[in-house]
């Protein structure tokens, strides 16, 4: 676990300079944590995916000192059944060793502000099946409603 010093915790919007460090973080942290559930990583695909979200969407990173401890990437898309759009989460991940920090709340606050700015619903999916009760509590405390495996915020 990280020893938290709030003065060293920062949240920034992603830029093209974050593509490689973010890819490294997600491969080394997320994939390592869930590798028994997911196939091998294609590094080029990870880089393209992150770059696409940064170019065509929005992303945020939380750092403790200089270390990335959490990240989120989103894009506006339409529903498969409607022309209306929403903000779709592509990544929402906080390192296991940083889950007792405010990183997830900081990322969520940025996403909620972005959703308010665009006046669009925000949907965050669950791609891992662990700690569901904690996830439910966290998102419900932040005004999201669980719909299947998605947490939905309508403003």
FIKOLZA-1660 file (N, C-alpha, C; in steps of 0.1 Angstrom, whole numbers, plus 5000, padded with zeros to 4 digits):
% residues 155
   i   px   py   pz ch aa at
   1 5008 4988 5000  A  X  N
   1 5000 5000 5000  A  X CA
   1 5009 5012 5000  A  X  C
   2 5004 5023 4994  A  X  N
   2 5010 5036 4994  A  X CA
   2 5008 5043 5007  A  X  C
   3 5017 5050 5012  A  X  N
   3 5015 5059 5023  A  X CA
   3 5011 5072 5016  A  X  C
   4 4999 5076 5019  A  X  N
   4 4994 5088 5012  A  X CA
   4 4998 5101 5018  A  X  C
   5 5003 5109 5010  A  X  N
   5 5006 5123 5013  A  X CA
   5 4998 5131 5002  A  X  C
   6 4987 5137 5006  A  X  N
   6 4978 5144 4996  A  X CA
   6 4986 5154 4988  A  X  C
   7 4996 5160 4993  A  X  N
   7 5004 5170 4986  A  X CA
   7 5010 5164 4974  A  X  C
   8 5012 5151 4974  A  X  N
   8 5019 5144 4963  A  X CA
   8 5010 5137 4953  A  X  C
   9 4997 5139 4956  A  X  N
   9 4987 5132 4947  A  X CA
   9 4982 5142 4937  A  X  C
  10 4983 5139 4924  A  X  N
  10 4979 5149 4914  A  X CA
  10 4970 5142 4903  A  X  C
  11 4961 5149 4898  A  X  N
  11 4952 5144 4887  A  X CA
  11 4955 5154 4875  A  X  C
  12 4957 5147 4863  A  X  N
  12 4959 5155 4851  A  X CA
  12 4951 5149 4840  A  X  C
  13 4948 5157 4830  A  X  N
  13 4942 5152 4818  A  X CA
  13 4953 5146 4809  A  X  C
  14 4950 5135 4802  A  X  N
  14 4960 5128 4794  A  X CA
  14 4963 5137 4782  A  X  C
  15 4976 5135 4777  A  X  N
  15 4981 5140 4765  A  X CA
  15 4987 5129 4757  A  X  C
  16 4992 5132 4745  A  X  N
  16 4998 5122 4737  A  X CA
  16 5011 5117 4744  A  X  C
  17 5017 5125 4752  A  X  N
  17 5029 5121 4759  A  X CA
  17 5026 5110 4770  A  X  C
  18 5014 5108 4773  A  X  N
  18 5010 5098 4783  A  X CA
  18 5008 5084 4777  A  X  C
  19 5007 5083 4764  A  X  N
  19 5004 5070 4758  A  X CA
  19 5013 5059 4763  A  X  C
  20 5025 5060 4761  A  X  N
  20 5035 5050 4765  A  X CA
  20 5035 5047 4780  A  X  C
  21 5036 5058 4788  A  X  N
  21 5036 5055 4803  A  X CA
  21 5023 5049 4807  A  X  C
  22 5012 5053 4801  A  X  N
  22 4999 5047 4805  A  X CA
  22 4998 5032 4800  A  X  C
  23 5003 5030 4788  A  X  N
  23 5003 5016 4784  A  X CA
  23 5011 5007 4793  A  X  C
  24 5023 5012 4797  A  X  N
  24 5031 5005 4806  A  X CA
  24 5024 5002 4820  A  X  C
  25 5018 5012 4825  A  X  N
  25 5010 5011 4838  A  X CA
  25 4999 5000 4836  A  X  C
  26 4991 5001 4826  A  X  N
  26 4980 4992 4825  A  X CA
  26 4985 4978 4822  A  X  C
  27 4995 4976 4815  A  X  N
  27 5001 4963 4812  A  X CA
  27 5007 4957 4825  A  X  C
  28 5015 4965 4832  A  X  N
  28 5022 4961 4844  A  X CA
  28 5012 4959 4856  A  X  C
  29 5002 4967 4857  A  X  N
  29 4993 4967 4868  A  X CA
  29 4980 4959 4866  A  X  C
  30 4972 4964 4857  A  X  N
  30 4959 4958 4854  A  X CA
  30 4961 4944 4849  A  X  C
  31 4968 4943 4838  A  X  N
  31 4969 4929 4832  A  X CA
  31 4976 4919 4841  A  X  C
  32 4986 4924 4848  A  X  N
  32 4993 4915 4858  A  X CA
  32 4983 4910 4869  A  X  C
  33 4975 4919 4873  A  X  N
  33 4965 4916 4884  A  X CA
  33 4954 4906 4879  A  X  C
  34 4950 4907 4866  A  X  N
  34 4939 4899 4861  A  X CA
  34 4944 4890 4850  A  X  C
  35 4956 4887 4849  A  X  N
  35 4962 4879 4837  A  X CA
  35 4955 4865 4837  A  X  C
  36 4951 4859 4848  A  X  N
  36 4945 4846 4847  A  X CA
  36 4931 4846 4841  A  X  C
  37 4925 4858 4839  A  X  N
  37 4912 4859 4833  A  X CA
  37 4912 4864 4819  A  X  C
  38 4923 4870 4815  A  X  N
  38 4924 4877 4802  A  X CA
  38 4935 4871 4793  A  X  C
  39 4934 4872 4780  A  X  N
  39 4945 4867 4771  A  X CA
  39 4957 4876 4772  A  X  C
  40 4968 4871 4765  A  X  N
  40 4980 4878 4765  A  X CA
  40 4978 4892 4759  A  X  C
  41 4987 4901 4762  A  X  N
  41 4986 4915 4758  A  X CA
  41 4993 4917 4744  A  X  C
  42 4986 4924 4736  A  X  N
  42 4992 4929 4723  A  X CA
  42 4996 4943 4725  A  X  C
  43 5008 4946 4727  A  X  N
  43 5013 4960 4731  A  X CA
  43 5009 4970 4721  A  X  C
  44 5011 4967 4708  A  X  N
  44 5007 4977 4697  A  X CA
  44 4992 4980 4698  A  X  C
  45 4984 4970 4701  A  X  N
  45 4969 4973 4702  A  X CA
  45 4966 4981 4714  A  X  C
  46 4973 4979 4725  A  X  N
  46 4971 4987 4738  A  X CA
  46 4975 5002 4734  A  X  C
  47 4986 5004 4728  A  X  N
  47 4990 5017 4724  A  X CA
  47 4980 5024 4715  A  X  C
  48 4975 5017 4705  A  X  N
  48 4965 5023 4696  A  X CA
  48 4952 5026 4703  A  X  C
  49 4948 5017 4712  A  X  N
  49 4936 5019 4720  A  X CA
  49 4937 5032 4729  A  X  C
  50 4948 5033 4736  A  X  N
  50 4950 5045 4745  A  X CA
  50 4951 5057 4736  A  X  C
  51 4958 5057 4726  A  X  N
  51 4960 5069 4717  A  X CA
  51 4946 5073 4711  A  X  C
  52 4938 5064 4707  A  X  N
  52 4925 5067 4702  A  X CA
  52 4916 5074 4712  A  X  C
  53 4917 5069 4724  A  X  N
  53 4909 5075 4735  A  X CA
  53 4914 5089 4738  A  X  C
  54 4927 5091 4738  A  X  N
  54 4932 5104 4741  A  X CA
  54 4929 5114 4729  A  X  C
  55 4930 5110 4717  A  X  N
  55 4927 5118 4705  A  X CA
  55 4912 5121 4703  A  X  C
  56 4904 5110 4705  A  X  N
  56 4890 5111 4702  A  X CA
  56 4881 5112 4714  A  X  C
  57 4887 5112 4726  A  X  N
  57 4879 5113 4738  A  X CA
  57 4886 5121 4749  A  X  C
  58 4887 5115 4760  A  X  N
  58 4893 5122 4772  A  X CA
  58 4898 5112 4781  A  X  C
  59 4909 5115 4788  A  X  N
  59 4915 5107 4798  A  X CA
  59 4921 5114 4809  A  X  C
  60 4922 5108 4821  A  X  N
  60 4928 5114 4833  A  X CA
  60 4937 5104 4839  A  X  C
  61 4947 5109 4845  A  X  N
  61 4957 5101 4853  A  X CA
  61 4958 5106 4867  A  X  C
  62 4959 5098 4876  A  X  N
  62 4963 5102 4890  A  X CA
  62 4977 5096 4893  A  X  C
  63 4985 5105 4898  A  X  N
  63 4999 5102 4901  A  X CA
  63 5001 5104 4916  A  X  C
  64 5009 5096 4922  A  X  N
  64 5014 5098 4935  A  X CA
  64 5029 5100 4933  A  X  C
  65 5033 5112 4936  A  X  N
  65 5046 5117 4932  A  X CA
  65 5047 5115 4917  A  X  C
  66 5056 5107 4912  A  X  N
  66 5057 5106 4897  A  X CA
  66 5051 5093 4892  A  X  C
  67 5046 5085 4901  A  X  N
  67 5040 5071 4898  A  X CA
  67 5026 5072 4894  A  X  C
  68 5022 5066 4883  A  X  N
  68 5008 5065 4879  A  X CA
  68 5002 5055 4889  A  X  C
  69 4991 5059 4895  A  X  N
  69 4984 5049 4904  A  X CA
  69 4969 5047 4899  A  X  C
  70 4965 5055 4890  A  X  N
  70 4951 5053 4885  A  X CA
  70 4949 5060 4872  A  X  C
  71 4940 5055 4864  A  X  N
  71 4937 5061 4851  A  X CA
  71 4923 5058 4846  A  X  C
  72 4918 5067 4838  A  X  N
  72 4905 5065 4831  A  X CA
  72 4906 5070 4817  A  X  C
  73 4899 5064 4808  A  X  N
  73 4898 5068 4794  A  X CA
  73 4883 5067 4790  A  X  C
  74 4878 5077 4783  A  X  N
  74 4864 5077 4779  A  X CA
  74 4863 5082 4765  A  X  C
  75 4852 5079 4758  A  X  N
  75 4848 5084 4745  A  X CA
  75 4833 5086 4744  A  X  C
  76 4829 5096 4737  A  X  N
  76 4815 5097 4734  A  X CA
  76 4811 5087 4723  A  X  C
  77 4800 5080 4725  A  X  N
  77 4796 5070 4715  A  X CA
  77 4780 5070 4715  A  X  C
  78 4775 5063 4705  A  X  N
  78 4760 5062 4706  A  X CA
  78 4756 5048 4711  A  X  C
  79 4744 5047 4715  A  X  N
  79 4739 5034 4720  A  X CA
  79 4737 5025 4707  A  X  C
  80 4738 5013 4709  A  X  N
  80 4737 5004 4697  A  X CA
  80 4723 5004 4692  A  X  C
  81 4713 5009 4700  A  X  N
  81 4699 5009 4696  A  X CA
  81 4693 5023 4694  A  X  C
  82 4702 5033 4695  A  X  N
  82 4697 5047 4695  A  X CA
  82 4707 5056 4689  A  X  C
  83 4703 5067 4683  A  X  N
  83 4712 5078 4679  A  X CA
  83 4717 5087 4690  A  X  C
  84 4711 5086 4701  A  X  N
  84 4715 5094 4713  A  X CA
  84 4729 5089 4717  A  X  C
  85 4737 5098 4723  A  X  N
  85 4750 5095 4727  A  X CA
  85 4752 5095 4742  A  X  C
  86 4763 5089 4746  A  X  N
  86 4767 5089 4760  A  X CA
  86 4782 5088 4761  A  X  C
  87 4787 5090 4773  A  X  N
  87 4802 5089 4775  A  X CA
  87 4804 5075 4780  A  X  C
  88 4812 5068 4772  A  X  N
  88 4815 5054 4774  A  X CA
  88 4829 5052 4780  A  X  C
  89 4830 5046 4791  A  X  N
  89 4843 5043 4797  A  X CA
  89 4850 5032 4790  A  X  C
  90 4863 5034 4786  A  X  N
  90 4871 5024 4780  A  X CA
  90 4881 5018 4790  A  X  C
  91 4885 5026 4800  A  X  N
  91 4894 5022 4811  A  X CA
  91 4890 5030 4823  A  X  C
  92 4889 5023 4835  A  X  N
  92 4888 5029 4848  A  X CA
  92 4895 5019 4857  A  X  C
  93 4907 5023 4861  A  X  N
  93 4915 5014 4868  A  X CA
  93 4924 5021 4878  A  X  C
  94 4924 5016 4891  A  X  N
  94 4933 5020 4901  A  X CA
  94 4941 5008 4906  A  X  C
  95 4954 5011 4906  A  X  N
  95 4963 5000 4911  A  X CA
  95 4959 4994 4924  A  X  C
  96 4960 4981 4925  A  X  N
  96 4956 4974 4937  A  X CA
  96 4963 4980 4950  A  X  C
  97 4975 4984 4948  A  X  N
  97 4983 4989 4960  A  X CA
  97 4978 5004 4963  A  X  C
  98 4970 5010 4955  A  X  N
  98 4966 5024 4957  A  X CA
  98 4951 5025 4960  A  X  C
  99 4944 5014 4962  A  X  N
  99 4930 5014 4964  A  X CA
  99 4925 5020 4977  A  X  C
 100 4934 5023 4986  A  X  N
 100 4930 5030 4998  A  X CA
 100 4933 5045 4998  A  X  C
 101 4937 5049 4986  A  X  N
 101 4939 5064 4984  A  X CA
 101 4926 5069 4977  A  X  C
 102 4925 5082 4976  A  X  N
 102 4914 5088 4969  A  X CA
 102 4915 5088 4954  A  X  C
 103 4923 5080 4948  A  X  N
 103 4925 5080 4934  A  X CA
 103 4912 5078 4926  A  X  C
 104 4905 5067 4930  A  X  N
 104 4892 5064 4922  A  X CA
 104 4883 5076 4923  A  X  C
 105 4881 5082 4935  A  X  N
 105 4872 5093 4936  A  X CA
 105 4877 5105 4928  A  X  C
 106 4890 5108 4927  A  X  N
 106 4895 5119 4919  A  X CA
 106 4892 5116 4904  A  X  C
 107 4894 5104 4900  A  X  N
 107 4891 5101 4886  A  X CA
 107 4876 5102 4883  A  X  C
 108 4868 5097 4892  A  X  N
 108 4854 5099 4890  A  X CA
 108 4849 5113 4890  A  X  C
 109 4855 5121 4898  A  X  N
 109 4851 5136 4898  A  X CA
 109 4854 5142 4885  A  X  C
 110 4866 5138 4879  A  X  N
 110 4869 5144 4866  A  X CA
 110 4859 5139 4855  A  X  C
 111 4855 5127 4856  A  X  N
 111 4846 5121 4846  A  X CA
 111 4832 5128 4848  A  X  C
 112 4828 5130 4860  A  X  N
 112 4815 5136 4863  A  X CA
 112 4815 5151 4857  A  X  C
 113 4826 5158 4859  A  X  N
 113 4827 5172 4854  A  X CA
 113 4827 5171 4839  A  X  C
 114 4833 5162 4833  A  X  N
 114 4833 5161 4818  A  X CA
 114 4819 5158 4813  A  X  C
 115 4812 5149 4820  A  X  N
 115 4798 5146 4816  A  X CA
 115 4789 5158 4818  A  X  C
 116 4791 5166 4828  A  X  N
 116 4783 5178 4830  A  X CA
 116 4786 5188 4819  A  X  C
 117 4799 5189 4815  A  X  N
 117 4803 5198 4805  A  X CA
 117 4797 5195 4791  A  X  C
 118 4796 5182 4788  A  X  N
 118 4790 5177 4776  A  X CA
 118 4775 5175 4777  A  X  C
 119 4770 5175 4789  A  X  N
 119 4755 5172 4792  A  X CA
 119 4751 5159 4786  A  X  C
 120 4759 5149 4790  A  X  N
 120 4757 5135 4785  A  X CA
 120 4757 5125 4797  A  X  C
 121 4750 5114 4796  A  X  N
 121 4751 5104 4806  A  X CA
 121 4765 5097 4805  A  X  C
 122 4769 5092 4816  A  X  N
 122 4782 5086 4818  A  X CA
 122 4780 5071 4822  A  X  C
 123 4786 5062 4815  A  X  N
 123 4785 5048 4818  A  X CA
 123 4799 5042 4820  A  X  C
 124 4800 5035 4832  A  X  N
 124 4812 5029 4835  A  X CA
 124 4809 5014 4837  A  X  C
 125 4817 5005 4830  A  X  N
 125 4814 4991 4830  A  X CA
 125 4823 4984 4840  A  X  C
 126 4820 4972 4844  A  X  N
 126 4827 4964 4853  A  X CA
 126 4833 4952 4844  A  X  C
 127 4847 4952 4843  A  X  N
 127 4853 4942 4835  A  X CA
 127 4860 4931 4844  A  X  C
 128 4859 4933 4857  A  X  N
 128 4865 4923 4866  A  X CA
 128 4853 4920 4876  A  X  C
 129 4852 4908 4879  A  X  N
 129 4841 4904 4888  A  X CA
 129 4844 4903 4903  A  X  C
 130 4855 4909 4907  A  X  N
 130 4858 4909 4921  A  X CA
 130 4854 4922 4928  A  X  C
 131 4852 4921 4941  A  X  N
 131 4849 4932 4949  A  X CA
 131 4837 4940 4945  A  X  C
 132 4827 4933 4940  A  X  N
 132 4815 4939 4935  A  X CA
 132 4807 4947 4945  A  X  C
 133 4806 4942 4957  A  X  N
 133 4799 4950 4968  A  X CA
 133 4806 4963 4970  A  X  C
 134 4819 4963 4971  A  X  N
 134 4827 4976 4973  A  X CA
 134 4824 4985 4961  A  X  C
 135 4824 4979 4949  A  X  N
 135 4822 4988 4937  A  X CA
 135 4808 4993 4937  A  X  C
 136 4798 4985 4940  A  X  N
 136 4784 4990 4941  A  X CA
 136 4783 5002 4951  A  X  C
 137 4789 5000 4962  A  X  N
 137 4788 5010 4973  A  X CA
 137 4795 5023 4968  A  X  C
 138 4807 5022 4962  A  X  N
 138 4815 5033 4957  A  X CA
 138 4807 5041 4947  A  X  C
 139 4801 5034 4937  A  X  N
 139 4794 5041 4926  A  X CA
 139 4781 5046 4931  A  X  C
 140 4774 5039 4939  A  X  N
 140 4761 5044 4945  A  X CA
 140 4763 5056 4953  A  X  C
 141 4774 5057 4961  A  X  N
 141 4777 5069 4969  A  X CA
 141 4779 5081 4960  A  X  C
 142 4783 5078 4947  A  X  N
 142 4786 5089 4938  A  X CA
 142 4774 5091 4928  A  X  C
 143 4762 5087 4932  A  X  N
 143 4750 5090 4924  A  X CA
 143 4748 5081 4911  A  X  C
 144 4756 5071 4910  A  X  N
 144 4754 5062 4898  A  X CA
 144 4743 5051 4902  A  X  C
 145 4737 5046 4892  A  X  N
 145 4728 5035 4893  A  X CA
 145 4733 5023 4886  A  X  C
 146 4733 5012 4892  A  X  N
 146 4738 4999 4886  A  X CA
 146 4727 4994 4877  A  X  C
 147 4731 4992 4864  A  X  N
 147 4722 4985 4854  A  X CA
 147 4730 4974 4848  A  X  C
 148 4727 4962 4853  A  X  N
 148 4735 4950 4849  A  X CA
 148 4749 4952 4853  A  X  C
 149 4759 4951 4844  A  X  N
 149 4773 4953 4847  A  X CA
 149 4778 4967 4845  A  X  C
 150 4769 4976 4844  A  X  N
 150 4772 4990 4841  A  X CA
 150 4768 4999 4853  A  X  C
 151 4775 5010 4855  A  X  N
 151 4771 5020 4865  A  X CA
 151 4768 5032 4856  A  X  C
 152 4756 5037 4858  A  X  N
 152 4751 5048 4849  A  X CA
 152 4748 5061 4857  A  X  C
 153 4753 5072 4852  A  X  N
 153 4751 5085 4859  A  X CA
 153 4743 5093 4848  A  X  C
 154 4731 5097 4852  A  X  N
 154 4724 5106 4843  A  X CA
 154 4723 5119 4851  A  X  C
 155 4726 5130 4844  A  X  N
 155 4727 5143 4851  A  X CA
 155 4713 5150 4851  A  X  C
% end
